[in-house]
Amino acid sequence: MSSAPRPDDRVASAFRFATELIAWVATPWALAPHSVLLAVLSVVVLIGLPTLLSTPGDKRNVIVAVPGPVTILLVVVQLVAAVAAAWAAWHVVAAAIVSVLAVVTLVLELPRWRWLASR
């Protein structure tokens, strides 16, 4: 396990949170016309899993400790859900903006992901 300090990710966190919010709204919005149950489950998964699972040292409160790559995967799921759901449910301009936001988030997350990958 690496002893390198966790990188400062305040800016990345803001972008990550914005993308998560979009995923939490857009995913059930895109799924609801097909299945209300899937829409509800998507919110449970997108909010519940990252709340429950975290890498020690990444969050203050760890409920269930997981290795860094699992935390990275959870963020990737949020990014993909935000982009895919935006394209499925929203106007092309909004979806394009969400896509740009997700790419910026991904780039800003890279230092944290390198750190998480070493955990």
DRENTORKOL-3810 file (N, C-alpha, C; in nm, 4 decimals):
REM DRENTORKOL-3810
@n.u->0.0853; n.v->-0.1177; n.w->0.0000; ca.u->0.0000; ca.v->0.0000; ca.w->0.0000; c.u->0.0896; c.v->0.1236; c.w->0.0000
@n.u->0.0545; n.v->0.2186; n.w->-0.0803; ca.u->0.1329; ca.v->0.3411; ca.w->-0.0922; c.u->0.1087; c.v->0.4322; c.w->0.0268
@n.u->0.2169; n.v->0.5033; n.w->0.0660; ca.u->0.2013; ca.v->0.5985; ca.w->0.1760; c.u->0.1920; c.v->0.7410; c.w->0.1241
@n.u->0.1805; n.v->0.7580; n.w->-0.0050; ca.u->0.1681; ca.v->0.8916; ca.w->-0.0631; c.u->0.0414; c.v->0.9582; c.w->-0.0100
@n.u->0.0484; n.v->1.0892; n.w->0.0168; ca.u->-0.0712; ca.v->1.1579; ca.w->0.0669; c.u->-0.1791; c.v->1.1678; c.w->-0.0412
@n.u->-0.2999; n.v->1.1735; n.w->0.0044; ca.u->-0.4130; ca.v->1.1892; ca.w->-0.0882; c.u->-0.4003; c.v->1.3244; c.w->-0.1575
@n.u->-0.4138; n.v->1.3271; n.w->-0.2903; ca.u->-0.4016; ca.v->1.4557; ca.w->-0.3609; c.u->-0.5174; c.v->1.5501; c.w->-0.3276
@n.u->-0.4885; n.v->1.6782; n.w->-0.3333; ca.u->-0.5924; ca.v->1.7796; ca.w->-0.3131; c.u->-0.6855; c.v->1.7744; c.w->-0.4332
@n.u->-0.8102; n.v->1.7410; n.w->-0.4099; ca.u->-0.9041; ca.v->1.7272; ca.w->-0.5222; c.u->-1.0290; c.v->1.8115; c.w->-0.5030
@n.u->-1.0132; n.v->1.9291; n.w->-0.4422; ca.u->-1.1309; ca.v->2.0140; ca.w->-0.4175; c.u->-1.2003; c.v->2.0526; c.w->-0.5474
@n.u->-1.1242; n.v->2.0914; n.w->-0.6485; ca.u->-1.1854; ca.v->2.1280; ca.w->-0.7767; c.u->-1.2474; c.v->2.0047; c.w->-0.8414
@n.u->-1.1729; n.v->1.8956; n.w->-0.8431; ca.u->-1.2256; ca.v->1.7711; ca.w->-0.8997; c.u->-1.3521; c.v->1.7268; c.w->-0.8272
@n.u->-1.3548; n.v->1.7446; n.w->-0.6949; ca.u->-1.4728; ca.v->1.7053; ca.w->-0.6171; c.u->-1.5969; c.v->1.7832; c.w->-0.6585
@n.u->-1.5799; n.v->1.9106; n.w->-0.6869; ca.u->-1.6943; ca.v->1.9922; ca.w->-0.7297; c.u->-1.7476; c.v->1.9424; c.w->-0.8638
@n.u->-1.6573; n.v->1.9139; n.w->-0.9553; ca.u->-1.7001; ca.v->1.8627; ca.w->-1.0857; c.u->-1.7603; c.v->1.7233; c.w->-1.0714
@n.u->-1.6980; n.v->1.6400; n.w->-0.9881; ca.u->-1.7501; ca.v->1.5050; ca.w->-0.9660; c.u->-1.8902; c.v->1.5116; c.w->-0.9067
@n.u->-1.9112; n.v->1.5989; n.w->-0.8089; ca.u->-2.0427; ca.v->1.6108; ca.w->-0.7469; c.u->-2.1468; c.v->1.6596; c.w->-0.8477
@n.u->-2.1105; n.v->1.7568; n.w->-0.9314; ca.u->-2.2041; ca.v->1.8050; ca.w->-1.0337; c.u->-2.2435; c.v->1.6917; c.w->-1.1283
@n.u->-2.1463; n.v->1.6109; n.w->-1.1658; ca.u->-2.1752; ca.v->1.4990; ca.w->-1.2554; c.u->-2.2612; c.v->1.3942; c.w->-1.1858
@n.u->-2.2328; n.v->1.3696; n.w->-1.0579; ca.u->-2.3155; ca.v->1.2752; ca.w->-0.9821; c.u->-2.4592; c.v->1.3230; c.w->-0.9737
@n.u->-2.4786; n.v->1.4506; n.w->-0.9446; ca.u->-2.6149; ca.v->1.5052; ca.w->-0.9389; c.u->-2.6881; c.v->1.4835; c.w->-1.0710
@n.u->-2.6181; n.v->1.5075; n.w->-1.1795; ca.u->-2.6799; ca.v->1.4873; ca.w->-1.3110; c.u->-2.7154; c.v->1.3405; c.w->-1.3291
@n.u->-2.6258; n.v->1.2509; n.w->-1.2893; ca.u->-2.6554; ca.v->1.1073; ca.w->-1.3015; c.u->-2.7774; c.v->1.0709; c.w->-1.2186
@n.u->-2.7863; n.v->1.1279; n.w->-1.0961; ca.u->-2.8980; ca.v->1.0967; ca.w->-1.0078; c.u->-3.0311; c.v->1.1461; c.w->-1.0627
@n.u->-3.0288; n.v->1.2521; n.w->-1.1414; ca.u->-3.1519; ca.v->1.3071; ca.w->-1.1991; c.u->-3.1809; c.v->1.2462; c.w->-1.3362
@n.u->-3.0797; n.v->1.2444; n.w->-1.4217; ca.u->-3.1017; ca.v->1.2024; ca.w->-1.5600; c.u->-3.1288; c.v->1.0531; c.w->-1.5750
@n.u->-3.0637; n.v->0.9713; n.w->-1.4929; ca.u->-3.0813; ca.v->0.8264; ca.w->-1.5090; c.u->-3.2249; c.v->0.7823; c.w->-1.4805
@n.u->-3.2839; n.v->0.8200; n.w->-1.3670; ca.u->-3.4240; ca.v->0.7797; ca.w->-1.3486; c.u->-3.5169; c.v->0.8464; c.w->-1.4490
@n.u->-3.4826; n.v->0.9680; n.w->-1.4916; ca.u->-3.5615; ca.v->1.0377; ca.w->-1.5927; c.u->-3.5630; c.v->0.9568; c.w->-1.7223
@n.u->-3.4471; n.v->0.9049; n.w->-1.7615; ca.u->-3.4380; ca.v->0.8259; ca.w->-1.8843; c.u->-3.5042; c.v->0.6891; c.w->-1.8696
@n.u->-3.4995; n.v->0.6319; n.w->-1.7505; ca.u->-3.5527; ca.v->0.4970; ca.w->-1.7301; c.u->-3.7020; c.v->0.4930; c.w->-1.6978
@n.u->-3.7551; n.v->0.5972; n.w->-1.6385; ca.u->-3.8945; ca.v->0.5963; ca.w->-1.5925; c.u->-3.9968; c.v->0.5625; c.w->-1.7001
@n.u->-3.9814; n.v->0.6138; n.w->-1.8240; ca.u->-4.0802; ca.v->0.5768; ca.w->-1.9254; c.u->-4.0814; c.v->0.4269; c.w->-1.9581
@n.u->-3.9711; n.v->0.3590; n.w->-1.9275; ca.u->-3.9616; ca.v->0.2159; ca.w->-1.9570; c.u->-3.9956; c.v->0.1303; c.w->-1.8359
@n.u->-3.9511; n.v->0.1763; n.w->-1.7173; ca.u->-3.9754; ca.v->0.1003; ca.w->-1.5951; c.u->-3.9521; c.v->0.1891; c.w->-1.4734
@n.u->-4.0574; n.v->0.2103; n.w->-1.3980; ca.u->-4.0451; ca.v->0.2890; ca.w->-1.2758; c.u->-3.9546; c.v->0.2158; c.w->-1.1763
@n.u->-3.9649; n.v->0.0846; n.w->-1.1728; ca.u->-3.8803; ca.v->0.0059; ca.w->-1.0827; c.u->-3.7322; c.v->0.0266; c.w->-1.1163
@n.u->-3.6970; n.v->0.0214; n.w->-1.2442; ca.u->-3.5578; ca.v->0.0456; ca.w->-1.2832; c.u->-3.5136; c.v->0.1877; c.w->-1.2500
@n.u->-3.6032; n.v->0.2824; n.w->-1.2655; ca.u->-3.5707; ca.v->0.4214; ca.w->-1.2317; c.u->-3.5370; c.v->0.4337; c.w->-1.0835
@n.u->-3.6185; n.v->0.3718; n.w->-0.9993; ca.u->-3.5937; ca.v->0.3761; ca.w->-0.8549; c.u->-3.4657; c.v->0.3006; c.w->-0.8205
@n.u->-3.4463; n.v->0.1848; n.w->-0.8796; ca.u->-3.3248; ca.v->0.1074; ca.w->-0.8535; c.u->-3.1992; c.v->0.1822; c.w->-0.8968
@n.u->-3.2092; n.v->0.2571; n.w->-1.0054; ca.u->-3.0925; ca.v->0.3325; ca.w->-1.0513; c.u->-3.0490; c.v->0.4354; c.w->-0.9471
@n.u->-3.1451; n.v->0.5000; n.w->-0.8842; ca.u->-3.1124; ca.v->0.5972; ca.w->-0.7795; c.u->-3.0513; c.v->0.5262; c.w->-0.6593
@n.u->-3.1062; n.v->0.4136; n.w->-0.6223; ca.u->-3.0526; ca.v->0.3370; ca.w->-0.5094; c.u->-2.9075; c.v->0.2971; c.w->-0.5377
@n.u->-2.8803; n.v->0.2513; n.w->-0.6587; ca.u->-2.7447; ca.v->0.2098; ca.w->-0.6944; c.u->-2.6512; c.v->0.3296; c.w->-0.7033
@n.u->-2.6937; n.v->0.4354; n.w->-0.7730; ca.u->-2.6058; ca.v->0.5499; ca.w->-0.7958; c.u->-2.5755; c.v->0.6289; c.w->-0.6687
@n.u->-2.6684; n.v->0.6299; n.w->-0.5744; ca.u->-2.6432; ca.v->0.7009; ca.w->-0.4489; c.u->-2.5973; c.v->0.6033; c.w->-0.3401
@n.u->-2.6601; n.v->0.4873; n.w->-0.3347; ca.u->-2.6330; ca.v->0.3933; ca.w->-0.2266; c.u->-2.4960; c.v->0.3296; c.w->-0.2293
@n.u->-2.4526; n.v->0.2822; n.w->-0.3450; ca.u->-2.3233; ca.v->0.2140; ca.w->-0.3498; c.u->-2.2069; c.v->0.3053; c.w->-0.3106
@n.u->-2.1967; n.v->0.4268; n.w->-0.3672; ca.u->-2.0850; ca.v->0.5124; ca.w->-0.3244; c.u->-2.0948; c.v->0.5570; c.w->-0.1780
@n.u->-2.2154; n.v->0.5587; n.w->-0.1242; ca.u->-2.2308; ca.v->0.5923; ca.w->0.0178; c.u->-2.1833; c.v->0.4768; c.w->0.1050
@n.u->-2.2148; n.v->0.3569; n.w->0.0639; ca.u->-2.1830; ca.v->0.2380; ca.w->0.1410; c.u->-2.0367; c.v->0.1957; c.w->0.1256
@n.u->-1.9853; n.v->0.2021; n.w->0.0027; ca.u->-1.8519; ca.v->0.1509; ca.w->-0.0281; c.u->-1.7539; c.v->0.2660; c.w->-0.0464
@n.u->-1.6421; n.v->0.2620; n.w->0.0236; ca.u->-1.5401; ca.v->0.3647; ca.w->0.0041; c.u->-1.4032; c.v->0.3110; c.w->0.0434
@n.u->-1.3034; n.v->0.3767; n.w->-0.0098; ca.u->-1.1651; ca.v->0.3382; ca.w->0.0161; c.u->-1.1144; c.v->0.4137; c.w->0.1385
@n.u->-1.0582; n.v->0.3430; n.w->0.2355; ca.u->-1.0027; ca.v->0.4108; ca.w->0.3529; c.u->-0.9015; c.v->0.5185; c.w->0.3106
@n.u->-0.9143; n.v->0.6347; n.w->0.3734; ca.u->-0.8279; ca.v->0.7470; ca.w->0.3409; c.u->-0.8865; c.v->0.8399; c.w->0.2374
@n.u->-0.9891; n.v->0.7920; n.w->0.1638; ca.u->-1.0525; ca.v->0.8749; ca.w->0.0619; c.u->-1.1689; c.v->0.9542; c.w->0.1199
@n.u->-1.2392; n.v->0.8934; n.w->0.2156; ca.u->-1.3501; ca.v->0.9595; ca.w->0.2843; c.u->-1.3257; c.v->0.9513; c.w->0.4338
@n.u->-1.3879; n.v->1.0417; n.w->0.5066; ca.u->-1.3743; ca.v->1.0388; ca.w->0.6530; c.u->-1.4430; c.v->0.9183; c.w->0.7126
@n.u->-1.5658; n.v->0.8940; n.w->0.6695; ca.u->-1.6440; ca.v->0.7837; ca.w->0.7234; c.u->-1.6489; c.v->0.6702; c.w->0.6228
@n.u->-1.5952; n.v->0.5566; n.w->0.6612; ca.u->-1.5960; ca.v->0.4378; ca.w->0.5766; c.u->-1.6913; c.v->0.3380; c.w->0.6389
@n.u->-1.7965; n.v->0.3047; n.w->0.5646; ca.u->-1.8921; ca.v->0.2058; ca.w->0.6146; c.u->-1.8427; c.v->0.0665; c.w->0.5783
@n.u->-1.8180; n.v->0.0459; n.w->0.4473; ca.u->-1.7605; ca.v->-0.0797; ca.w->0.3998; c.u->-1.6351; c.v->-0.0428; c.w->0.3209
@n.u->-1.5209; n.v->-0.0897; n.w->0.3686; ca.u->-1.3940; ca.v->-0.0584; ca.w->0.3030; c.u->-1.3777; c.v->-0.1420; c.w->0.1762
@n.u->-1.3378; n.v->-0.0741; n.w->0.0696; ca.u->-1.3104; ca.v->-0.1412; ca.w->-0.0574; c.u->-1.1768; c.v->-0.0906; c.w->-0.1112
@n.u->-1.1129; n.v->-0.1676; n.w->-0.1980; ca.u->-0.9884; ca.v->-0.1208; ca.w->-0.2578; c.u->-1.0130; c.v->-0.0019; c.w->-0.3506
@n.u->-0.9085; n.v->0.0759; n.w->-0.3732; ca.u->-0.9181; ca.v->0.1943; ca.w->-0.4581; c.u->-0.9819; c.v->0.1713; c.w->-0.5939
@n.u->-0.9451; n.v->0.0629; n.w->-0.6651; ca.u->-1.0066; ca.v->0.0416; ca.w->-0.7967; c.u->-1.1594; c.v->0.0314; c.w->-0.7935
@n.u->-1.2156; n.v->-0.0150; n.w->-0.6829; ca.u->-1.3622; ca.v->-0.0209; ca.w->-0.6711; c.u->-1.4194; c.v->0.1209; c.w->-0.6651
@n.u->-1.3542; n.v->0.2088; n.w->-0.5907; ca.u->-1.3981; ca.v->0.3484; ca.w->-0.5850; c.u->-1.3881; c.v->0.4134; c.w->-0.7223
@n.u->-1.2809; n.v->0.3859; n.w->-0.7945; ca.u->-1.2654; ca.v->0.4376; ca.w->-0.9313; c.u->-1.3799; c.v->0.3877; c.w->-1.0183
@n.u->-1.4106; n.v->0.2594; n.w->-1.0094; ca.u->-1.5201; ca.v->0.2018; ca.w->-1.0883; c.u->-1.6531; c.v->0.2689; c.w->-1.0560
@n.u->-1.6777; n.v->0.2973; n.w->-0.9290; ca.u->-1.8031; ca.v->0.3641; ca.w->-0.8916; c.u->-1.8128; c.v->0.5036; c.w->-0.9535
@n.u->-1.7014; n.v->0.5759; n.w->-0.9598; ca.u->-1.7029; ca.v->0.7078; ca.w->-1.0236; c.u->-1.7264; c.v->0.6930; c.w->-1.1734
@n.u->-1.6624; n.v->0.5954; n.w->-1.2355; ca.u->-1.6827; ca.v->0.5718; ca.w->-1.3793; c.u->-1.8288; c.v->0.5395; c.w->-1.4077
@n.u->-1.8904; n.v->0.4602; n.w->-1.3226; ca.u->-2.0333; ca.v->0.4276; ca.w->-1.3399; c.u->-2.1167; c.v->0.5559; c.w->-1.3358
@n.u->-2.0861; n.v->0.6448; n.w->-1.2425; ca.u->-2.1584; ca.v->0.7726; ca.w->-1.2331; c.u->-2.1403; c.v->0.8548; c.w->-1.3612
@n.u->-2.0164; n.v->0.8631; n.w->-1.4112; ca.u->-1.9889; ca.v->0.9412; ca.w->-1.5325; c.u->-2.0642; c.v->0.8837; c.w->-1.6522
@n.u->-2.0562; n.v->0.7532; n.w->-1.6682; ca.u->-2.1245; ca.v->0.6878; ca.w->-1.7807; c.u->-2.2754; c.v->0.7044; c.w->-1.7689
@n.u->-2.3291; n.v->0.6878; n.w->-1.6489; ca.u->-2.4736; ca.v->0.7036; ca.w->-1.6294; c.u->-2.5175; c.v->0.8455; c.w->-1.6631
@n.u->-2.4406; n.v->0.9443; n.w->-1.6188; ca.u->-2.4769; ca.v->1.0840; ca.w->-1.6470; c.u->-2.4815; c.v->1.1100; c.w->-1.7973
@n.u->-2.3774; n.v->1.0660; n.w->-1.8668; ca.u->-2.3701; ca.v->1.0922; ca.w->-2.0113; c.u->-2.4766; c.v->1.0132; c.w->-2.0864
@n.u->-2.4856; n.v->0.8845; n.w->-2.0611; ca.u->-2.5818; ca.v->0.8010; ca.w->-2.1348; c.u->-2.7250; c.v->0.8463; c.w->-2.1098
@n.u->-2.7581; n.v->0.8746; n.w->-1.9850; ca.u->-2.8947; ca.v->0.9163; ca.w->-1.9526; c.u->-2.9257; c.v->1.0537; c.w->-2.0098
@n.u->-2.8273; n.v->1.1432; n.w->-2.0077; ca.u->-2.8508; ca.v->1.2757; ca.w->-2.0658; c.u->-2.8812; c.v->1.2648; c.w->-2.2143
@n.u->-2.8053; n.v->1.1811; n.w->-2.2842; ca.u->-2.8311; ca.v->1.1642; ca.w->-2.4283; c.u->-2.9661; c.v->1.0963; c.w->-2.4533
@n.u->-3.0072; n.v->1.0067; n.w->-2.3617; ca.u->-3.1340; ca.v->0.9362; ca.w->-2.3800; c.u->-3.2551; c.v->1.0229; c.w->-2.3459
@n.u->-3.2389; n.v->1.1152; n.w->-2.2496; ca.u->-3.3568; ca.v->1.1833; ca.w->-2.1970; c.u->-3.3646; c.v->1.3318; c.w->-2.2288
@n.u->-3.2534; n.v->1.3944; n.w->-2.2607; ca.u->-3.2513; ca.v->1.5396; ca.w->-2.2698; c.u->-3.2195; c.v->1.5879; c.w->-2.4103
@n.u->-3.2368; n.v->1.7152; n.w->-2.4292; ca.u->-3.2052; ca.v->1.7808; ca.w->-2.5563; c.u->-3.0567; c.v->1.7636; c.w->-2.5867
@n.u->-3.0243; n.v->1.7608; n.w->-2.7142; ca.u->-2.8866; ca.v->1.7381; ca.w->-2.7577; c.u->-2.7882; c.v->1.8402; c.w->-2.6992
@n.u->-2.8300; n.v->1.9638; n.w->-2.6848; ca.u->-2.7408; ca.v->2.0661; ca.w->-2.6278; c.u->-2.7093; c.v->2.0337; c.w->-2.4818
@n.u->-2.8107; n.v->1.9984; n.w->-2.4062; ca.u->-2.7892; ca.v->1.9620; ca.w->-2.2655; c.u->-2.7010; c.v->1.8377; c.w->-2.2561
@n.u->-2.7268; n.v->1.7398; n.w->-2.3404; ca.u->-2.6464; ca.v->1.6173; ca.w->-2.3396; c.u->-2.5010; c.v->1.6462; c.w->-2.3757
@n.u->-2.4794; n.v->1.7350; n.w->-2.4703; ca.u->-2.3427; ca.v->1.7715; ca.w->-2.5082; c.u->-2.2713; c.v->1.8404; c.w->-2.3922
@n.u->-2.3406; n.v->1.9270; n.w->-2.3214; ca.u->-2.2815; ca.v->1.9950; ca.w->-2.2056; c.u->-2.2467; c.v->1.8930; c.w->-2.0966
@n.u->-2.3345; n.v->1.7986; n.w->-2.0731; ca.u->-2.3082; ca.v->1.6939; ca.w->-1.9749; c.u->-2.1865; c.v->1.6120; c.w->-2.0183
@n.u->-2.1753; n.v->1.5847; n.w->-2.1460; ca.u->-2.0611; ca.v->1.5083; ca.w->-2.1967; c.u->-1.9298; c.v->1.5822; c.w->-2.1724
@n.u->-1.9299; n.v->1.7116; n.w->-2.1985; ca.u->-1.8100; ca.v->1.7925; ca.w->-2.1729; c.u->-1.7783; c.v->1.7937; c.w->-2.0239
@n.u->-1.8793; n.v->1.8109; n.w->-1.9412; ca.u->-1.8602; ca.v->1.8088; ca.w->-1.7964; c.u->-1.7987; c.v->1.6759; c.w->-1.7520
@n.u->-1.8467; n.v->1.5671; n.w->-1.8077; ca.u->-1.7948; ca.v->1.4351; ca.w->-1.7705; c.u->-1.6486; c.v->1.4191; c.w->-1.8124
@n.u->-1.6126; n.v->1.4681; n.w->-1.9293; ca.u->-1.4733; ca.v->1.4589; ca.w->-1.9740; c.u->-1.3835; c.v->1.5433; c.w->-1.8839
@n.u->-1.4273; n.v->1.6635; n.w->-1.8509; ca.u->-1.3489; ca.v->1.7488; ca.w->-1.7607; c.u->-1.3344; c.v->1.6811; c.w->-1.6249
@n.u->-1.4417; n.v->1.6242; n.w->-1.5757; ca.u->-1.4375; ca.v->1.5531; ca.w->-1.4479; c.u->-1.3376; c.v->1.4393; c.w->-1.4537
@n.u->-1.3432; n.v->1.3613; n.w->-1.5594; ca.u->-1.2511; ca.v->1.2492; ca.w->-1.5749; c.u->-1.1060; c.v->1.2966; c.w->-1.5705
@n.u->-1.0743; n.v->1.4018; n.w->-1.6434; ca.u->-0.9373; ca.v->1.4544; ca.w->-1.6457; c.u->-0.8966; c.v->1.5036; c.w->-1.5069
@n.u->-0.9851; n.v->1.5755; n.w->-1.4400; ca.u->-0.9544; ca.v->1.6265; ca.w->-1.3066; c.u->-0.9404; c.v->1.5150; c.w->-1.2028
@n.u->-1.0061; n.v->1.4033; n.w->-1.2258; ca.u->-1.0020; ca.v->1.2905; ca.w->-1.1331; c.u->-0.8733; c.v->1.2087; c.w->-1.1443
@n.u->-0.7995; n.v->1.2228; n.w->-1.2519; ca.u->-0.6843; ca.v->1.1353; ca.w->-1.2752; c.u->-0.5832; c.v->1.1318; c.w->-1.1602
@n.u->-0.5445; n.v->1.2446; n.w->-1.0995; ca.u->-0.4516; ca.v->1.2334; ca.w->-0.9851; c.u->-0.5095; c.v->1.1515; c.w->-0.8689
@n.u->-0.6359; n.v->1.1720; n.w->-0.8402; ca.u->-0.7007; ca.v->1.0948; ca.w->-0.7328; c.u->-0.7066; c.v->0.9471; c.w->-0.7705
@n.u->-0.7373; n.v->0.9192; n.w->-0.8967; ca.u->-0.7452; ca.v->0.7810; ca.w->-0.9408; c.u->-0.6097; c.v->0.7118; c.w->-0.9333
@n.u->-0.5033; n.v->0.7854; n.w->-0.9664; ca.u->-0.3694; ca.v->0.7261; ca.w->-0.9529; c.u->-0.3437; c.v->0.6892; c.w->-0.8062
@n.u->-0.3831; n.v->0.7814; n.w->-0.7176; ca.u->-0.3659; ca.v->0.7573; ca.w->-0.5748; c.u->-0.4523; c.v->0.6382; c.w->-0.5311
@n.u->-0.5785; n.v->0.6363; n.w->-0.5734; ca.u->-0.6686; ca.v->0.5262; ca.w->-0.5368; c.u->-0.6184; c.v->0.3927; c.w->-0.5911
@n.u->-0.5631; n.v->0.3929; n.w->-0.7100; ca.u->-0.5145; ca.v->0.2686; ca.w->-0.7701; c.u->-0.4004; c.v->0.2079; c.w->-0.6888
@n.u->-0.3309; n.v->0.2917; n.w->-0.6133; ca.u->-0.2198; ca.v->0.2422; ca.w->-0.5319; c.u->-0.2656; c.v->0.1964; c.w->-0.3930
@n.u->-0.3928; n.v->0.2105; n.w->-0.3619; ca.u->-0.4452; ca.v->0.1743; ca.w->-0.2296; c.u->-0.4806; c.v->0.0274; c.w->-0.2252
END
